[in-house]
Amino acid sequence: MRNDVWKKIKIATYYFIGIICFGYIIETLLYKFGFEQTAPKIYDNISGALGGATASIFFIKDGSKKFDVYLLIILVILAIGVYFFVYN
């Protein structure tokens, strides 16, 4: 029982980081192509990511899969790449 709680918290942390990166990528691309007037900030995505990660705790049925971890790594790399694409 206790081990399951820690697994859910770990997976929710993955979702939290993934939602922040995904939101930042979308907002940065919207800014780059002129749909947004203000430059995106990573802090703007934290509140939505907290809600998504908290909700994901209740809907997680199984443990994390390799695909989830690989997707998180890809999102982080894309967020870094988009940052340099816009600001350099």
HELIX and SHEET records of a PDB file:
HELIX    1   1 ARG A    2  LYS A   32  1                                  31    
HELIX    2   2 ILE A   42  ASN A   45  5                                   4    
HELIX    3   3 ILE A   46  PHE A   59  1                                  14    
HELIX    4   4 LYS A   66  TYR A   87  1                                  22    
END                                                                             
